[in-house]
Amino acid sequence: MSLNKLKVSSIAAVALAGLCVVTPAMAVGCPDGKGGVDVRAPDHTPASGVTDTVVNSIDLSKEPAHVEGRIMRLRKLVVQPGGVVPWHSHHDRPAIILITKGTIVEYASDCSVPIVHTPGSTSIETQTTSHWWRNETKEPVELFSADLFPTSMMHTEEEHKM
């Protein structure tokens, strides 16, 4: 590993560890008795008020794990008041979200009620996850998304969906 990659990896690890220490993460999901398969229809509200910045990424095909066609990436998203991350699926892109500032509401296909995420909470997004998010407050929301992104989806509209 080059010294530059080692430095970047070390910085990213320290930054993520710092987030976890400052805001102990707790998984937030669908309340008991409210889940099911496709209990919420897809929503067609377009994206708005969201900035999506790739903080860093690793080409996993070049790592000892040799995962071809995938990058591990960390993104920072800021969702403005009234902002929307549109309906999308994680059928081929597992992710973990950490909310660091503000409160945001998730509307998931497998939950009949909205899921409220607050600072320090996490969301686990797997192959069965299809959802959209909206900031229903008057303050911006900041969150970090770590995912295993397929390189085949790079430079498409899917690249910047949560």
N, C-alpha and C positions, 0 to 999 in steps of 0.2 A: 504494500500500500504506500502510495506516495505521501510525503510529509504534508502536502496541501490537503489531500483527502483525509488523512488522519486528523488534521486540525479541524476540518469541517465536521467530520463525524464526532469528534470530541465536543465541539461547540454545540452541535445539535443535541447530543446526549445530555449535556449539562443544562441546556435550555429546557428540554422536556422534563428532566428531573426537577428543575426549579419550579416549573408549572405545577407539578404534582405535589411538591412540598408546600407551595403557597396556597394552593387550592386543592385539598384532598378530594380526589375524584370519587363520585358515586354514580353507579349506573342508574339511569332512569329509563324505564320502559313502560309498556302498557299496563294499566292497573289490572289486578286479578278480576277475571270474569268479563273483561271488556275486549279480549282478543279474539281473533278468528281469521280464517282465510278470506281475503278480499272483502272485508266488512266495510271498507271505504273505497268508493270509486275514484279513479284517477281524476286529478284536478288539472285544468288547463290554464290556470293563471300564469301569465308570462313572468319571466325573471325581471326583477327591478330592484334598484337600490342596494346592490351587492357588489363589493369589490373582492376579488379572489386573487391572492398573491401566492405564488409558489415560493416557499421559504427555502426549500432545498429538496434534492432528490438523489436517489442512488440507482444506477442501472444494475439490477439484480443479476443480469446475465454475466456480469463481470466479477461477481462475488463468488465465494466458495460454494454457496448454495446452488449456483448456476440455474437460476429461474429465468428461462428464456421468455422474452416478450413482456416483461414486467419491470416497472420502476416502483420503488418505494418512495413516496413523496410526502412532504409535509406542507400544508397550505394554511395560510391565515385568511379567514373570511371576515369581513365586516358587513353587517346587515343593518342598514339605516332604518329608522322608524317607518313602518309600513312596507319595508322591503320584503321581497319574496325570493326564495330559492325554489325554482319550479319543480314540478313532479319529475322524479327520476327513479331509476332502479339501480340496485347494487348486485344484480344477478351475476356480474362478472368482475366486481370491484369491491372487495371487502374494505371497510373503513372503521375507524374509531374517531369520534368527535369529542373534543373537550371544550366546553363553554367556559370562557375566562372572564367575560364582562357582559352584563345585561341578561335579559330573559327573552327566550324565543320559544315559539310553539311549533311542534311537529305534528303533521297530519299523515299518519301511516296507513297503508292498505290493510295491515293486520291488527288495527286498533280502532274501535268504534268511537273513541273519545279523543280529543286533542291531548298531546303529551307536552307538558311544560318543562322546559329545561332552564336551570338557573346556574349562576357561576359555580364552578367546581363539579358540575354534573357531566357525565359522559353518555354517549349514545353508541351502541354497537350496531354496525350496519353489515348484514350478511346477505347471502344470495337470495333470501326470502324478503328482503327489505325493498319496498317501493314507497316513496313518500315525498312530501314537500314541506317547506318551512316558511314561517312568516313571523316578522318582528311586529308584534301588536302593541308595543310600548312606545314611549316618546324618547327613548334613549337608544343609541347604537348598540348593537350586540357584536361581540368579538368572540370568535371561536377558531380552534385549530383542528384541521382534518388530516389524519394520517391514513393513507390508503395504499393498496397494491394495485397500481394503475396499469392497465394493458397498453403497451406501446402502440398497438393498432388503433387505439382511440385518440392518440395524440393529434393535435391540430384539427379536431372535430368539435362540434358543439358540446359533446359529452365531456370534453376535457375540463370544463369549468363548472360542471354541475356538482353539487355537494355530494 
